[in-house]
């Protein structure tokens, strides 16, 4: 029978072997003492804080200490090295096969990595936290070499372990799966469940560290692929080679965590997970979908304590910011933010209400879900299971005497009709639509059978936006593109050829360990602002097509995604290729007929 060997039994066996070896090598002298283990080398720390740090994983301890003293982690690591006489190294390289020098079990358990055997015959090991004497003796017992410990960046060490061995490799270690007929079946099952629980938790924790917004478990014929969405891009995750054999158990575990029926595999299902991380909770939306080789599961990560951004942090430039504020200061009307899923629409709306929030203004929101908590704002969340939809919530909000209403999304005619009538009765309404560009929002409302004259009377501004990846500040370099290539790019960005004078400000992505070799870290917005004018009102009343509205809007001074993107390029925040890629969809749609714009 194949099962998981009891970790307790393994530990006991390993302890016995260790004692035997330590007895044989009792004269072994380590250059470390047990005071490392109790943080005696950092006496200016309260006992409770010391206890909290020591009870945390090794890779998190320096971060907690840095947070305590409001210092960067690297400064804390340097100070730890000074106090413990351990060398701190910024960068390190791994040998071709690290597990030949140190077992995977020790690498994971102690969050350390072997780098080389030095001239003195010692095994050089990089660790995110000063080692205990026990760690040194374990290394000697397993490798037969005295360890030479060095301190390294906790983030880099953790990332190197993941990249080389896969997320959760220790949880599903092949050493734990061996044939042993004498093993108790119940113990096997309990150990397997514990391993699966650890693995799923590690996948989520790794996603949090990598700033992922989504986790996708995708079953294929021979593999179970896991991918993170980081800064809008899907990034494959290195996983253990044996992961496919645990697919059913992993999917069942996620279902149990999210309250989903584990026996139902034929229909799509949805649920939620509240994942505790330190002092805050992470709200995770779970969606399952049957596929050819099993159920595909997607997890959307929503930090319940996420801090909302300001308008300036969104990436809005001076004139665009002033134009938006001038509309937001009006007592009534509708402001619409459009864009595809994941383009930051809800984040922008939250920034807007933060900007106009005053004690004399009563602001109420209805969202699905509430992504950002804003002090002083009355926020409610829809619940379709009990019939509390956007439309029904909006009706109730109107009875609460609001001045400003934020509707998470206009999904249907009923919600659109109530929102427009609310704006006509003296309320400022902020909401979102799923359209490719700003003019397309008008034709989308007409498609919902909203009377054109009501749209013309109520809509004050439409903002289309995209999120482009922000260049990593540590590895971006001046562009290597030729003048001809830049001129061709300027044409795609609707910029004058004379703008080539800003060539020195154009940067490119290269990649480094801090950005996972992607060249980008974080995102910044680009915006298309269409303010309603009399000529545009006339077109709306006539139910004109989106391309016709766009043509007039451009003459009226509408800023485009391309021009906004070029401004961000000149600021050194993103690249030409990134802006072209994210803004090109709007250009393509504009060249098509009205039907395409409305889809």
C-alpha positions, -999 to +999 in steps of 0.1 A: +000+000+000+012+035-009+008+061+018+024+089+036+049+079+062+041+094+096+061+127+100+062+120+137+078+087+132+103+101+107+112+129+131+118+103+158+140+082+135+159+113+124+164+124+161+178+090+170+202+091+140+212+126+150+219+116+186+241+088+174+260+110+150+263+138+175+277+112+200+303+101+175+312+137+168+309+151+203+340+170+198+324+189+169+328+226+176+303+250+162+309+287+160+274+294+172+257+294+205+221+289+216+216+326+224+208+330+187+177+310+193+163+333+220+173+367+203+196+376+232+215+395+206+186+420+203+180+429+240+161+462+233+129+444+224+099+437+246+094+401+256+060+399+239+074+412+206+103+388+209+079+359+214+057+370+184+087+371+162+102+338+173+068+321+168+066+333+132+082+315+102+119+323+097+112+341+064+088+365+082+109+374+112+131+402+097+100+418+082+082+418+115+113+433+132+115+459+104+079+468+109+085+472+146+112+498+140+098+513+108+129+505+088+135+487+055+141+449+058+176+452+043+186+476+070+174+452+096+192+423+080+225+443+080+220+452+117+212+416+125+245+406+108+264+432+128+250+420+161+255+383+154+288+386+135+272+369+105+280+381+071+250+396+052+252+390+014+229+408-010+230+383-038+238+346-040+240+318-066+229+282-061+248+252-073+233+231-102+217+206-078+213+221-043+197+189-029+230+171-034+245+194-007+215+197+016+182+177+016+150+193+005+135+186+039+161+208+057+159+235+029+122+238+035+121+233+073+148+259+079+142+281+049+179+280+039+199+273+008+233+258+002+255+279-021+289+262-022+316+242-004+344+267+004+381+261+003+381+252+040+356+223+034+326+241+050+292+241+035+282+277+029+245+282+036+224+314+033+195+319+057+170+347+065+175+344+102+204+336+126+206+298+130+203+278+162+229+252+173+203+226+165+202+237+128+240+235+126+240+200+140+213+188+117+232+202+087+263+183+098+244+151+105+228+152+070+257+165+049+288+155+069+300+191+065+304+219+090+280+248+081+292+283+074+261+305+078+254+337+060+224+360+061+205+368+030+173+386+019+143+367+032+123+375+000+151+363-023+156+331-003+119+323-003+116+330-040+147+309-049+132+280-030+099+283-049+116+287-083+139+258-078+117+233-061+081+245-067+055+259-044+047+234-017+074+209-028+080+200+008+044+194+016+042+168-012+077+156-010+083+122-025+101+111+006+067+112+023+052+088-001+067+054+001+056+018+003+051+007+038+026-021+044+029-017+082+017+018+082-018+023+096-043+034+070-059+059+092-025+075+099-018+076+062-050+094+055-045+119+082-009+126+070-021+130+034-048+154+045-023+174+064+001+175+034-027+188+011-038+214+036-002+227+039+002+227+001-029+248-005-020+272+022+015+276+008+001+283-027-021+311-013+007+325+009+031+325-021+004+344-041+001+370-014+039+375-013+040+378-051+011+404-051-011+381-072-047+390-077-058+356-090-048+320-086-058+295-113-057+257-108-060+242-144-061+205-149-047+190-181-041+155-193-007+150-176-004+180-153-022+202-129-010+237-138-011+266-113-008+302-125-008+335-107-021+367-123+005+394-113+001+430-125-025+418-151-002+390-165-005+353-160+027+338-146+032+300-144+040+287-110+067+261-105+050+231-088+062+196-078+064+170-106+040+147-087+012+173-084-011+156-109-016+126-086-030+149-059-054+168-081-086+155-067-075+160-031-063+196-038-096+205-055-116+189-027-096+209-001-104+242-018-140+233-020-142+225+017-125+258+025-150+277+004-181+259+015-187+243-019-204+209-024-174+185-030-196+158-045-209+180-073-185+179-102-208+185-131-219+221-125-200+253-120-201+264-083-190+295-064-179+302-028-158+323-005-128+317+017-116+339+046-079+334+048-061+347+078-028+364+073-012+379+104-035+406+118-057+409+087-079+386+067-079+379+030-113+375+013-110+350-016-138+344-041-138+309-055-152+297-088-152+261-102-158+250-138-159+214-151-134+208-179-122+178-199-097+166-173-113+177-141-125+209-124-108+242-131-107+264-100-101+302-100-094+322-068-098+360-067-078+375-039-094+405-022-076+420+008-103+432+033-079+458+047-067+471+013-059+508+014-077+528-012-056+550-035-057+587-041-064+602-076-028+611-080-017+575-071-040+562-098-018+579-124-041+609-132-021+638-145-027+675-138-053+685-164-072+652-163-074+653-125-087+689-126-114+680-152-126+651-131-127+671-099-147+698-116-174+673-125-173+655-091-180+689-074-213+691-092-244+684-071-260+660-096-253+640-128-236+607-136-200+599-139-192+566-156-160+546-155-156+520-183-131+493-192-127+456-193-126+434-162-096+440-141-089+475-154-092+492-120-127+507-123-137+501-087-104+514-075-109+547-094-145+551-081-132+547-045-105+573-052-132+597-065-154+594-034-124+598-011-116+630-030-151+645-026-159+632+009-169+660+033-187+660+066-217+678+049-220+652+022-237+618+027-221+593+005-235+558+001-222+528-020-235+495-032-208+471-043-201+435-051-180+430-031-168+459-010-131+460-020-120+490+000-132+502+033-134+540+034-139+558+067-170+579+069-187+563+039-218+541+042-210+510+022-233+480+015-228+448-004-252+430-027-264+395-019-281+379-049-290+348-028-316+369-009-326+391-039-306+421-027-294+432-061-279+464-074-313+476-085-331+468-052-302+482-031-303+514-052-340+518-045-334+515-008-304+538-008-326+565-024-347+564+008-316+571+029-313+607+019-279+604+001-260+632-017-236+609-036-243+573-047-217+549-059-231+519-078-205+492-083-217+482-118-246+490-141-255+455-153-290+458-166-317+482-177-334+484-143-302+495-125-294+520-153-329+534-152-328+539-114-293+555-116-303+579-143-335+590-126-315+594-093-291+618-110-320+638-125-335+642-090-305+659-075-280+631-068-244+626-080-241+590-092-208+572-098-208+538-116-190+515-140-198+499-173-180+472-193-172+489-226-139+493-245-139+531-248-157+562-235-180+568-265-190+531-263-206+537-229-233+559-245-243+533-271-242+506-244-268+526-224-289+530-256-287+492-260-302+489-225-332+507-239-325+539-220-341+569-237-314+589-255-327+622-241-323+609-205-287+599-212-279+633-227-295+650-196-278+630-170-243+618-180-217+644-173-185+625-180-173+591-192-138+578-182-123+548-200-092+534-184-066+506-186-040+495-162-005+492-177+024+476-159+047+500-141+084+497-148+106+482-120+125+511-107+156+490-100+162+475-134+146+498-161+171+512-186+170+537-215+155+523-246+176+507-273+150+514-300+162+532-331+148+566-341+127+550-369+112+525-344+103+553-320+087+574-348+066+544-358+055+539-322+046+576-319+023+572-348+005+544-330+002+566-299-013+595-319+018+616-309+035+641-331+068+631-347+084+660-330+079+641-297+110+621-305+128+649-286+118+630-255+137+598-266+160+600-235+130+597-212+118+564-229+127+534-208+126+496-213+120+467-190+149+443-184+141+423-153+158+416-120+151+394-089+130+421-073+104+420-101+107+383-107+126+390-139+095+405-155+108+441-157+076+454-141+064+458-106+029+472-100+006+491-124-004+526-133-036+538-150-040+554-184-073+573-190-096+585-218-118+614-206-149+624-225-168+653-211-203+658-224-207+689-245-236+704-266-224+688-298-221+654-281-255+659-265-270+664-300-254+632-313-266+612-282-302+624-288-300+612-324-287+578-312-254+583-331-229+555-334-198+553-311-173+562-339-194+594-347-195+604-311-157+597-308-149+619-338-168+648-323-154+642-288-118+643-302-126+677-318-139+688-284-106+680-267-111+645-254-079+629-241-073+594-254-057+563-239-028+567-263-021+603-253-024+594-216-001+565-221+025+586-239+025+610-209+032+581-186+060+569-209+076+604-207+074+602-169+094+569-170+066+549-155+059+524-183+070+513-218+059+521-253+051+484-260+029+482-228+008+513-237+003+501-273-007+467-262-033+479-237-047+508-257-048+491-291-081+474-283-099+507-282-084+517-315-095+485-332-131+488-319-134+524-332-126+513-367-155+488-367-192+494-370-216+505-343-226+470-335-191+460-326-188+490-303-219+480-285-210+443-279 
